[in-house]
Amino acid sequence: MLTKVHIDLPRPRLKEIASTVRSQLESIDLALSTSPKIAVAVGSRGIANLSTIVRATIEQLKAQGAQPFIVPAMGSHGGATAEGQREVLDSYSINQTTMRCPVLSSMEVIELDLTGLPNPAFMDRHAYAADGIILINRIKPHTDFHGPYESGLIKMAVIGLGKEKQAFEMHRHGVYGLKELIPKTAERIFNIGKIKAGIGIIENAYDETAKIEVLPGSEIMQREPELLKEAYANMPRLPVDDIDILSVDLLGKDISGTGLDTNVIGRIRIPTEPEPSCPRIKAIWVSDLTSDSHGNATGMGLADVVTELFRSRVDFDATYTNIVTSGFLERAKFPIVAPSDRAAFELCHRSAGSIPMDELRVIRIRDTLHVNEPYVSDAILKEIKPQPNVSILGPAQEAFDQDGRSTPFEAVERDSVEPLLSKSKAGNHQRH
């Protein structure tokens, strides 16, 4: 039996998106020449309010007398083609019509003269030819490693603008390339002075814009580590650190670049990188692969067991192409395949040890992007019940039907929320 609960996670939200971008951008001395051409670099990851942020940037640059245009800054994403990267931006409603400025997409790069680095450095030819560059990206924890610089403006300045050639150069060095060489290369790129500013975005645990900070290009290296700390404080988390079995309904590239967010499950599975200290999960099983993954099951090696349904959806060519590019082969190792959801659970129970059912610590989540309304076993419910940010969303129910399939993960209506504490918590249960 599992009980669905609601957990209030940190939810700072920025309401005035466009005006914040415009006012902060206006306050920065961009040292622009007369009617300069400015490349606005936009990436491939899903970011809340991205089109609004890009549009406000374009409008403000025009108001300051610039001639802005957009360049995709997404390394090898979009199939590593100019048209593919243009289509990625278009899927976010970022195109010439909506933004009222040109979108110049090309995989051609200029090699930068940065002597002293162990790697060559490249930059998109359109961006290089511009009078200045504005970076726009979300700052967030990386799924492969942890350090002062993870995923954000620094990475975009190097791999994003460097296209497929730069992505290959960095990934061929493994984690060392991502963790050590990207910051060293970024510092040299910023010293050129072409990157005038970076728009750093932090999101909350509900994938909403929590903060926007516009930074002068000369301050990005210094400021980004502090913004990364804020991003860590706002990331989604499981309600407890010690878990016997984590049941995940869906794994997918649309959920995380690693299928399962490594920061949520506490598994990285890269030989050179230490595993996170928490959460500590004995066994993970996955029921299905998202349709938007198009068969790419990158990250399945992070799980211990998958179902036959999951196996039937895997496109091995797509998965292996992605994994070979990253170089992190363990993430593509195939887990044990179980014939049903119930069988997958039973395999995990066996591997977790001889734990009585009433003591078993089980959490079921839809995916690693949505963890604030999980199903939990009685052992975990007893632990989290006293917490003021927890509410019960309904009575305990069977985990599986008579055919061994997981019961539907349907949402519970707001009216059925049962406060766990006698005091009112009205206003704390903001749903997403």
Residue, then its C-alpha position, 0 to 999 in steps of 0.5 A: m500500500l502506498t499513500k500519495v502526499h504533497i510536499d511544498l518545495p522552495r518556490p521563489r517566483l519572479k513575476e515581472i520577467a520582461s521588465t526585469v530583463r529590460s531594466q537590468l540590461e539597460s543598467i549595464d554599460l555594454a560599451l557598444s559602438t554606433s548601431p552595433k550588431i549584437a548576437v544573442a546566444v540562445g541554447s537548446r534546453g527547455i527554460a521557463n519563459l525563454s521566449t519572453i526573456v529573449r524577446a525582452t532582450i531583443e527589444q531592449l537592445k533595439a531601444q539602445g540602438a543595436q541591431p540584434f540577431i539570434v544565434p543558436a548556442m547549443g553545441s552539437h544538439g539539434g542533430a548537429t545541423a544548422e537547420g536542426q538547431r533552428e528548428v530547436l529554437d522554433s520549437y520554443s517559439i523563437n524565430q524571426t517572426t516572433m522575435r522580430c530579428p534575424v535568426l542566423s544558424s550555422m555550424e561553421v566556426i572560427e578557431l580562436d587564437l588562444t595559445g597555452l590551452p591543451n585544447p583548441a577553441f572555436m566560436d560560431r562564425h556569426a557570433y564572432a563577426a558581431d560587435g558583441i555577444i549576449l548569452i542567455n542560459r539557465i544556471k543549474p546543477h550538472t548531471d555529470f559532475h559537481g564544481p564551481y561551474e556546472s551548467g550555465l553561462i560559462k558552459m554556453a560561452v565555450i561549448g554552446l557557441g563552439k558548436e559541434k567542434q568544441a563539444f567534441e574537443m571537450h567531451r573527448h577529455g571526459v569529465y576533466g574537459l567539462k570540469e577543468l577545461i571549460p572554465k579555463t577556456a571560458e576565461r580566455i574567451f571572456n578576455i577577448g571582450k566580445i561577450k558583453a553580458g550574460i543573462g543568468i536564469i535560476e528556476n525553482a523546484y516547479d520549473e518556474t523562473a525564480k530569478i534573472e540576473v544580467l551580468p556584465g561579461s567581465e563579471i560572469m566568471q566571478r558571479e556564476p558560482e554564487l548563482l549556482k549555489e542558489a540554483y542548488a538551494n531551489m532544486p527538487r529533492l526527494p523527501v528523505d535520504d534513505i530509500d529502499i526502493l525508488s519506483v520511477d514511472l518514466l525515464g526520458k531525454d525530455i525529463s533530463g539529459t541523463g534520462l533520470d536526473t542524477n542530482v535527484i537519484g544520487r547516482i552519477r555512474i561515471p568511474t572518475e566521479p564520486e557518487p553523491s552522499c545522498p540520497r541513498i537508494k538501494a534499488i531503482w526500477v523504471s516502468d516506461l520510456t517517454s514518447d518524446s525520447h523517441g527511443n533514446a534511453t540514455g540513462m537507463g544504466l542508472a536504474d537496476v531494473v526495467t520492465e519489458l515494456f521499457r525494453s520494447r521502446v528502446d532504440f539502441d542506435a539512438t541511445y548508443t550514439n548519444i552515449v558514445t558521444s558523451g563517453f560515459l558508457e556505464r549509463a547505457k548498460f541495460p538493467i535487468v528486465a522484468p515482465s511486469d511492474r510488480a515483478a520489477f518491484e519484487l526484484c528490487h525488494r529482493s536486492a534491497g534485503s530481507i526487509p518486512m513489507d511494513e518496514l520497507r521504505v518505498i517512494r514512487i514518482r512520476d519522473t525525476l522532474h516532478v517529485n513534490e507529489p510522490y507515493v510513499s510507503d507507511a515507513i516513510l509516511k511516518e517519518i515525514k508526517p510531522q513536517p509542516n510542508v507535507s499533506i496527505l492527498g488521499p487514502a492508501q491504495e494498492a500499488f499494483d492491479q491484478d495484472g501486475r501493472s502499477t495503478p494510475f498516477e492520476a492527480v488528486e483533486r485539490d479539495s481532497v488534500e488532508p492537512l497533517l497538522s491541526k494548524s491551517k496551512a492555507g496558501n502553502h499548497q501552491r500546485h504546479 
